[in-house]
Amino acid sequence: MKTLGLALVAVLALSAVSATASQAAVFTAGAYSAVLTGKDVKTTHGELIRMTFGNGARYVECSITTLSATLNGSETEVGFTPGFSGCFSNGLTTVPATVTVNGCFFRIHATATTAGQLTVVCSAGKQIEIHVYENSTKHTESKPICTYDVGVQGPITGIKFSVINPAAANEGIEFKFPGPPPPPYTFQTTSTMGPLSICGVNATSGNATTQMALRGDFLVTGNSGGVSTKVMLQ
């Protein structure tokens, strides 16, 4: 009876582990290796990718934002390299901005087929740098008036997944970064500040710690050997 009891406990323990494991999802593709490309699409909020700082008085938008990764098999998490161009900062004034990723990437983990987490991963001493410039001349001269540094952090919850073109050859996944309001997650940033009217944080000099929320949608599709392939969450 004691042996049977121990065996039953072991079975129950394994069942609990299996149940926990079954809650996670995996990224898969129709063929490998698959190059995954995420392109920003217009959100229900009316803009493309928006990074909002502090109390929302300052935000940065980019006209082109991409995600790129390679999938060599079924994985619960994938490292996506972000790319940003055509950026500007808006608030009381509209001024040029740049986003430099410095080799950092977003590790996106699928906790379910409809939800996930994001971790910012960078090499030692590196971070994502968001530079804001007072005007186009300062932008050309690479002389930012304030800089937001987004370092290693996470996992951050709040990402939503949905299937696009189900069962079609170009089946893909839409990643939703809901952002504020209210923020489901925020990035911690360290900012080298300039004037409040341009930098949007309550400091006029030195460093300040603020938060950044990311809002927008990415449509992620796959390609293998030059041919479109499905990208799925299972």
Rosetta silent file (secondary structure, phi, psi, omega in degrees, C-alpha in Angstrom):
SEQUENCE: MKTLGLALVAVLALSAVSATASQAAVFTAGAYSAVLTGKDVKTTHGELIRMTFGNGARYVECSITTLSATLNGSETEVGFTPGFSGCFSNGLTTVPATVTVNGCFFRIHATATTAGQLTVVCSAGKQIEIHVYENSTKHTESKPICTYDVGVQGPITGIKFSVINPAAANEGIEFKFPGPPPPPYTFQTTSTMGPLSICGVNATSGNATTQMALRGDFLVTGNSGGVSTKVMLQ
SCORE:     score description
SCORE:     0.000 S_00000001
   1 L     0.000  -40.992  178.801    0.000    0.000    0.000 S_00000001
   2 H   -62.813  -43.392  179.785    2.851    2.387    0.834 S_00000001
   3 H   -63.066  -42.209  178.630    4.531    1.628   -2.504 S_00000001
   4 H   -62.610  -40.352  178.903    1.244    2.195   -4.334 S_00000001
   5 H   -62.423  -43.513  178.271    0.797    5.484   -2.494 S_00000001
   6 H   -63.679  -40.328  179.134    4.259    6.667   -3.499 S_00000001
   7 H   -63.585  -40.512  179.353    3.622    5.635   -7.094 S_00000001
   8 H   -64.495  -40.939  176.577    0.346    7.556   -7.083 S_00000001
   9 H   -60.566  -42.962 -179.490    2.087   10.662   -5.718 S_00000001
  10 H   -62.955  -42.695  179.119    4.704   10.359   -8.461 S_00000001
  11 H   -62.883  -43.738  179.213    2.026   10.067  -11.144 S_00000001
  12 H   -63.080  -39.811  179.142    0.185   13.095   -9.761 S_00000001
  13 H   -63.429  -44.569  178.951    3.433   15.083   -9.654 S_00000001
  14 H   -64.490  -37.501  178.031    4.209   14.202  -13.265 S_00000001
  15 H   -63.007  -39.772  178.861    0.655   15.112  -14.248 S_00000001
  16 H   -64.468  -41.807  178.186    1.075   18.528  -12.622 S_00000001
  17 H   -62.965  -44.651 -179.399    4.323   19.092  -14.509 S_00000001
  18 H   -62.138  -40.634 -179.964    2.691   18.016  -17.763 S_00000001
  19 H   -64.342  -40.993  178.796   -0.258   20.337  -17.147 S_00000001
  20 H   -64.092  -45.042 -178.468    2.089   23.251  -16.471 S_00000001
  21 H   -63.634  -35.709 -176.194    4.143   22.489  -19.565 S_00000001
  22 H   -68.848  -16.703  179.908    1.030   22.185  -21.709 S_00000001
  23 L   -73.180  -24.680  178.923    0.095   25.769  -20.902 S_00000001
  24 L   -77.542  162.527  177.992    3.080   27.061  -22.882 S_00000001
  25 L  -124.673  167.174  179.788    3.026   27.336  -26.685 S_00000001
  26 L  -127.709  143.099  171.682    5.690   26.927  -29.358 S_00000001
  27 E   -80.963  131.057  177.174    6.546   28.924  -32.448 S_00000001
  28 E  -134.547  164.883  177.857    6.649   26.691  -35.516 S_00000001
  29 E  -135.012  161.842  179.503    7.040   27.159  -39.267 S_00000001
  30 L   -72.244  -22.140  178.594    5.968   25.253  -42.342 S_00000001
  31 L  -154.333  153.685 -178.791    9.616   24.755  -43.360 S_00000001
  32 L  -126.422  156.445   -9.827   13.035   25.314  -41.796 S_00000001
  33 L   -73.727  147.289 -176.541   15.126   27.232  -41.456 S_00000001
  34 E  -111.635  130.712  173.417   12.580   30.016  -41.589 S_00000001
  35 E   -89.928  119.341 -179.087   13.415   33.705  -41.685 S_00000001
  36 E   -97.549  131.758  179.759   10.775   35.557  -39.675 S_00000001
  37 E  -127.528  125.727  177.123   10.007   39.154  -40.557 S_00000001
  38 E  -110.712  126.480  177.866    7.742   41.413  -38.556 S_00000001
  39 E  -116.604  140.011 -178.698    6.421   44.622  -40.093 S_00000001
  40 E   -71.636  143.228  177.838    4.514   47.253  -38.170 S_00000001
  41 E  -126.376  155.788 -176.711    0.870   47.700  -39.070 S_00000001
  42 L   -63.128  133.245 -176.729   -1.496   50.499  -38.164 S_00000001
  43 L   -91.867  172.371  177.332   -3.000   49.977  -34.740 S_00000001
  44 L   -67.407  -14.452  179.694   -6.474   50.651  -33.473 S_00000001
  45 L   -85.126   -8.571  173.171   -5.016   53.729  -31.799 S_00000001
  46 L    98.023   -1.791  178.014   -4.319   55.318  -35.188 S_00000001
  47 L  -129.357  175.962  176.944   -0.530   55.398  -35.247 S_00000001
  48 L   -85.288 -131.620 -177.394    2.311   52.989  -35.929 S_00000001
  49 E   -77.934  127.972 -179.983    4.879   52.152  -33.258 S_00000001
  50 E  -127.409  128.804  174.228    4.791   54.568  -30.333 S_00000001
  51 E  -109.513  115.260 -174.706    7.178   54.666  -27.374 S_00000001
  52 E  -105.464  134.943 -175.557    5.719   56.792  -24.587 S_00000001
  53 E  -114.879  149.120  174.633    7.879   58.214  -21.794 S_00000001
  54 L    58.448 -127.539 -177.031    7.129   59.394  -18.278 S_00000001
  55 L   -89.347   11.504  179.086    3.553   60.611  -17.871 S_00000001
  56 L    93.950   -0.550  179.976    2.884   60.442  -21.624 S_00000001
  57 L   -69.399  -21.367 -178.796    3.794   64.067  -22.341 S_00000001
  58 E  -128.716  135.022  174.894    6.585   62.873  -24.636 S_00000001
  59 E  -143.916  157.149  177.518    6.525   60.034  -27.135 S_00000001
  60 E  -118.630  130.288  175.057    8.646   58.758  -30.016 S_00000001
  61 E  -120.605  150.303  178.082    7.145   57.334  -33.199 S_00000001
  62 E  -127.314  133.671 -176.675    8.928   55.654  -36.115 S_00000001
  63 E   -72.307  -26.437  177.843    7.498   55.450  -39.633 S_00000001
  64 E  -130.877  123.117  176.869    9.218   52.098  -40.258 S_00000001
  65 E  -136.234  134.192 -177.242    9.716   49.474  -37.549 S_00000001
  66 E  -132.280  159.729  169.062   10.695   45.854  -38.138 S_00000001
  67 E  -126.419  140.834  178.617   11.406   42.629  -36.277 S_00000001
  68 E  -140.644  142.391 -178.708   13.674   39.922  -37.687 S_00000001
  69 E  -159.883  166.018  173.883   14.605   36.424  -36.481 S_00000001
  70 E  -122.429  130.851 -179.940   15.538   32.945  -37.689 S_00000001
  71 E  -114.115  116.577 -177.299   13.578   29.886  -36.585 S_00000001
  72 L  -102.282    0.823 -179.872   15.380   26.543  -36.991 S_00000001
  73 L   174.492 -179.514  179.371   12.760   24.395  -35.258 S_00000001
  74 L   -65.507  129.346 -177.396    9.896   24.534  -32.793 S_00000001
  75 E  -141.030  143.744  174.960   10.745   26.957  -29.977 S_00000001
  76 L   -80.036  -18.867  177.981    8.886   28.433  -27.022 S_00000001
  77 E  -142.930  147.759 -177.187   10.868   31.657  -27.390 S_00000001
  78 E  -134.084  138.353  176.824   12.469   33.495  -30.287 S_00000001
  79 E   -90.866  113.144 -179.583   14.988   36.342  -30.297 S_00000001
  80 E  -103.677  128.735  174.539   13.796   39.166  -32.573 S_00000001
  81 E   -88.570  121.427  179.248   16.130   41.994  -33.583 S_00000001
  82 E   -85.014  152.441  174.214   14.186   45.274  -33.824 S_00000001
  83 E  -134.902  138.898 -176.669   14.886   47.950  -36.407 S_00000001
  84 E  -133.245  136.320  174.056   13.685   51.564  -36.343 S_00000001
  85 E  -150.926  164.115 -178.023   13.848   54.341  -38.948 S_00000001
  86 E    62.728   43.193 -173.577   12.048   57.564  -39.795 S_00000001
  87 E   -95.231  150.429  174.066   11.681   58.416  -36.110 S_00000001
  88 E  -147.939  157.517  178.324   10.577   61.647  -34.478 S_00000001
  89 E  -110.085  137.520 -174.478    9.737   62.802  -30.979 S_00000001
  90 E  -132.909  155.336 -179.040    6.493   64.603  -30.298 S_00000001
  91 L   169.574 -114.872  174.232    4.877   66.438  -27.408 S_00000001
  92 L   -72.999  -27.883  175.931    4.955   70.193  -27.033 S_00000001
  93 L  -136.676  160.586  176.582    7.220   70.269  -30.109 S_00000001
  94 L  -110.267  122.069 -175.227    8.058   67.790  -32.922 S_00000001
  95 E  -138.443  161.825 -178.920   11.765   67.090  -33.356 S_00000001
  96 E   -67.885  154.463  177.282   13.958   64.378  -34.976 S_00000001
  97 E  -148.764  155.484  174.237   14.831   61.173  -33.116 S_00000001
  98 E  -133.559  152.643  175.684   16.848   58.006  -33.722 S_00000001
  99 E  -124.760  118.667 -179.582   16.735   54.545  -32.142 S_00000001
 100 E  -113.578  121.952 -172.860   19.997   52.555  -32.024 S_00000001
 101 L   -88.400  -19.427  174.721   19.684   48.940  -30.839 S_00000001
 102 L    53.509   38.985  178.508   23.447   48.233  -30.376 S_00000001
 103 L    80.846   -1.215  177.820   23.016   44.502  -30.911 S_00000001
 104 L   -73.977  157.715  177.572   20.193   44.202  -28.369 S_00000001
 105 E  -146.960  166.383  178.270   17.169   42.095  -29.176 S_00000001
 106 E   -99.864  117.202  172.883   13.706   41.194  -27.888 S_00000001
 107 E   -89.465  111.475 -176.884   13.369   37.637  -26.597 S_00000001
 108 E  -103.765  119.847 -176.660    9.674   36.855  -27.026 S_00000001
 109 E  -108.554  128.337  179.901    8.392   33.890  -25.039 S_00000001
 110 E   -88.017  106.456  176.540    5.014   32.321  -25.817 S_00000001
 111 L   -81.997  -18.969  176.551    3.280   31.552  -22.530 S_00000001
 112 L  -159.897  177.020  179.445    0.167   30.534  -24.508 S_00000001
 113 L   -74.039   -9.661 -178.850   -1.055   30.663  -28.095 S_00000001
 114 L  -121.931   -0.513 -175.309   -2.582   34.078  -27.410 S_00000001
 115 E  -149.327  153.846 -179.461   -0.177   35.692  -24.921 S_00000001
 116 E  -157.043 -177.046 -179.696    3.520   36.120  -24.281 S_00000001
 117 E  -128.657  156.449  179.602    6.357   37.896  -22.530 S_00000001
 118 E  -126.862  134.206  173.917    9.228   40.066  -23.718 S_00000001
 119 E  -122.969  130.313  175.025   12.773   40.280  -22.336 S_00000001
 120 E   -83.527  121.834 -177.157   15.270   42.892  -23.497 S_00000001
 121 E  -117.497  128.066  178.932   18.611   41.128  -24.036 S_00000001
 122 L  -139.343  155.006  172.292   21.892   43.023  -24.570 S_00000001
 123 L   -68.953  162.807 -179.056   25.597   42.256  -24.381 S_00000001
 124 L   -55.512  130.212  177.713   27.500   43.525  -21.339 S_00000001
 125 L    81.308    2.938 -178.391   27.684   47.317  -21.331 S_00000001
 126 L  -109.295  157.237  174.805   25.166   47.722  -24.154 S_00000001
 127 L  -159.094  163.684  173.165   21.617   49.121  -24.224 S_00000001
 128 E   -76.842  130.463 -177.497   19.061   50.428  -26.694 S_00000001
 129 E  -114.117  125.848  175.794   19.626   54.166  -27.140 S_00000001
 130 E  -111.540  111.820 -177.405   16.875   56.587  -28.132 S_00000001
 131 E  -102.462  134.094  176.450   18.328   59.977  -29.073 S_00000001
 132 E  -116.762  135.949 -174.443   16.200   63.111  -29.372 S_00000001
 133 L  -116.323  146.979 -177.034   17.513   66.189  -31.207 S_00000001
 134 L   -66.435  -33.407 -179.643   16.565   69.832  -30.809 S_00000001
 135 L  -161.423  179.277 -177.152   16.301   70.348  -34.569 S_00000001
 136 H   -66.478  -31.590  178.330   17.376   68.877  -37.937 S_00000001
 137 H   -65.064  -46.621  178.067   20.772   70.603  -37.772 S_00000001
 138 H   -64.303  -32.204  176.844   21.601   68.979  -34.434 S_00000001
 139 H   -64.151  -46.978  178.555   20.360   65.692  -35.871 S_00000001
 140 H   -61.171  -36.880 -179.974   22.779   65.966  -38.799 S_00000001
 141 L   -82.106   -1.813 -177.758   25.582   66.828  -36.376 S_00000001
 142 L    55.219   48.617  178.946   24.642   63.853  -34.140 S_00000001
 143 L  -120.367   84.039 -177.502   24.279   66.115  -31.098 S_00000001
 144 L   -69.418  149.737  176.183   21.262   64.844  -29.100 S_00000001
 145 L   -93.052  -22.882  172.387   19.649   67.037  -26.479 S_00000001
 146 E  -153.462  152.539 -177.009   18.395   64.033  -24.506 S_00000001
 147 E  -134.254  132.759  173.466   18.921   60.275  -24.576 S_00000001
 148 E  -106.301  123.816  178.670   16.784   57.430  -23.239 S_00000001
 149 E  -104.770  121.438  178.969   18.712   54.221  -22.461 S_00000001
 150 E  -107.768  106.739 -175.199   16.692   50.988  -22.395 S_00000001
 151 L   -94.624 -172.835  178.979   18.798   48.292  -20.730 S_00000001
 152 L   -60.417  131.608  179.611   18.469   44.578  -20.026 S_00000001
 153 E  -170.509  163.415  177.832   15.168   43.798  -18.302 S_00000001
 154 E   121.624 -177.678    3.162   12.194   41.473  -18.202 S_00000001
 155 E   -73.322  144.620 -178.979   10.341   39.288  -18.658 S_00000001
 156 E  -111.482  124.848 -176.776    7.612   41.867  -19.263 S_00000001
 157 E   -87.290  170.093  173.384    4.081   40.554  -19.691 S_00000001
 158 E   118.120   -6.303  179.563    1.248   41.922  -21.808 S_00000001
 159 E   -75.885  138.224  178.029    2.017   40.824  -25.382 S_00000001
 160 E  -115.982  143.509  178.280   -0.960   39.430  -27.290 S_00000001
 161 E  -117.611  145.769  170.728   -0.876   37.056  -30.270 S_00000001
 162 E  -146.421  150.746 -176.774   -3.473   36.429  -32.958 S_00000001
 163 E   -84.885  136.651  177.132   -3.419   34.306  -36.125 S_00000001
 164 E  -114.563  134.507 -179.262   -3.454   36.020  -39.534 S_00000001
 165 L    53.228   56.519 -177.479   -4.616   34.146  -42.675 S_00000001
 166 L   -59.100  139.139  177.240   -5.207   30.830  -40.852 S_00000001
 167 L    69.938    0.646  177.176   -4.543   27.642  -42.871 S_00000001
 168 L   -90.917  165.314 -178.498   -3.200   29.690  -45.825 S_00000001
 169 L   -63.768  -27.078 -179.579    0.311   29.402  -47.243 S_00000001
 170 L  -103.992   28.566  178.176    1.133   32.842  -45.831 S_00000001
 171 L   -54.502  134.721 -179.260   -0.305   32.189  -42.371 S_00000001
 172 E  -140.775 -172.696 -178.478    1.339   34.482  -39.850 S_00000001
 173 E  -127.595  134.129  173.104    1.099   35.869  -36.328 S_00000001
 174 E   -96.954  123.700  175.047    0.175   39.370  -35.245 S_00000001
 175 E   -94.706  128.193  177.889    2.090   40.596  -32.192 S_00000001
 176 E  -113.474  122.240  173.847    0.234   43.267  -30.229 S_00000001
 177 E  -104.697   96.924 -168.602    2.097   45.585  -27.873 S_00000001
 178 L   -64.323  -39.368 -179.408   -0.883   47.291  -26.188 S_00000001
 179 L    62.355 -171.263 -177.717    0.952   50.097  -24.376 S_00000001
 180 L   -79.005  166.661  -11.825   -0.884   52.805  -22.403 S_00000001
 181 L   -97.675  152.890  -17.527   -3.467   53.549  -21.226 S_00000001
 182 L   -81.289  152.499 -176.531   -3.248   51.757  -18.873 S_00000001
 183 L   -68.078  120.767  175.444    0.224   50.319  -19.450 S_00000001
 184 L   -74.396  -21.455  175.139    0.213   46.535  -19.161 S_00000001
 185 L  -158.429  157.791  178.027    3.986   46.685  -18.922 S_00000001
 186 L  -139.679  151.866  172.866    6.719   49.316  -18.974 S_00000001
 187 E   -94.083  138.491  172.867   10.421   49.453  -19.700 S_00000001
 188 E   -83.028  133.065  179.786   12.708   51.058  -17.140 S_00000001
 189 E  -130.518  151.988  170.611   14.914   53.716  -18.732 S_00000001
 190 E  -111.941  127.183 -171.574   17.711   55.993  -17.630 S_00000001
 191 E  -117.997  134.121  168.292   17.568   59.376  -19.330 S_00000001
 192 E   -93.165  113.882 -163.059   20.136   62.080  -19.896 S_00000001
 193 L   -98.818  152.253  169.264   17.822   65.050  -19.874 S_00000001
 194 L  -121.578 -147.261 -178.796   17.507   68.387  -21.604 S_00000001
 195 L   -61.464  144.409  179.301   14.604   70.864  -21.548 S_00000001
 196 H   -58.360  -36.692 -176.831   11.260   69.520  -20.332 S_00000001
 197 H   -64.011  -23.340 -179.210    9.536   70.819  -23.497 S_00000001
 198 H  -104.810  -38.769 -172.983   11.667   68.456  -25.623 S_00000001
 199 H   -94.661  -21.467  170.382   12.491   65.552  -23.314 S_00000001
 200 L    72.989   16.716  177.242    9.180   65.290  -21.475 S_00000001
 201 L  -125.336  146.880 -173.812   10.537   64.265  -18.078 S_00000001
 202 L   -76.189   62.780  173.609   10.551   66.420  -14.957 S_00000001
 203 L  -153.833  143.078 -177.624   14.285   67.103  -14.917 S_00000001
 204 L  -106.097  -11.538  178.888   16.264   69.821  -16.658 S_00000001
 205 L  -161.054  166.179  178.868   19.768   68.338  -16.394 S_00000001
 206 L    75.642 -155.461 -177.673   21.641   65.239  -15.317 S_00000001
 207 E  -107.640  146.923  176.951   20.090   61.781  -15.277 S_00000001
 208 E  -139.497  145.954  176.792   16.526   60.819  -14.491 S_00000001
 209 E  -100.210  128.088  179.380   14.807   57.452  -14.265 S_00000001
 210 E  -137.708 -173.563  178.733   11.516   57.138  -16.096 S_00000001
 211 E  -123.050  151.444  178.468    9.416   54.451  -17.740 S_00000001
 212 E  -127.677  130.003  174.880    8.720   53.681  -21.371 S_00000001
 213 E  -109.716  141.383 -178.674    5.666   51.869  -22.714 S_00000001
 214 E  -109.427  127.388  179.882    5.616   50.368  -26.219 S_00000001
 215 E  -128.358  135.215  178.485    2.401   50.391  -28.240 S_00000001
 216 E   153.285  174.194 -178.833    1.838   48.990  -31.715 S_00000001
 217 E  -124.952  143.098  173.203    1.281   45.871  -33.801 S_00000001
 218 E  -121.866  134.742  171.862    3.678   43.684  -35.804 S_00000001
 219 E   -99.755  114.097 -175.586    2.622   41.225  -38.509 S_00000001
 220 E  -101.750  121.781  177.971    5.157   38.360  -38.455 S_00000001
 221 E  -124.928  169.691 -175.397    5.461   36.178  -41.569 S_00000001
 222 E  -124.159  156.732  177.254    7.960   33.527  -42.681 S_00000001
 223 E  -145.871  133.403  178.673   10.182   32.712  -45.628 S_00000001
 224 E  -134.181  116.752 -179.164   12.247   29.595  -46.238 S_00000001
 225 L    63.508   30.698  179.771   14.528   29.287  -49.252 S_00000001
 226 L    84.064    4.511 -178.711   12.882   32.248  -50.941 S_00000001
 227 E  -119.760  136.636  177.744    9.375   30.781  -50.562 S_00000001
 228 E   -59.311  138.311  176.920    6.676   31.982  -48.153 S_00000001
 229 E  -136.218  154.039 -178.996    6.063   29.577  -45.299 S_00000001
 230 L   -65.633  146.872  168.151    3.583   29.463  -42.467 S_00000001
 231 E  -122.125  125.205 -171.978    4.455   30.851  -39.046 S_00000001
 232 E  -135.165  158.882  169.753    2.312   29.355  -36.288 S_00000001
 233 E  -118.023  125.049 -176.155    1.834   29.150  -32.539 S_00000001
 234 L  -129.192    0.000    0.000    0.789   25.728  -31.297 S_00000001
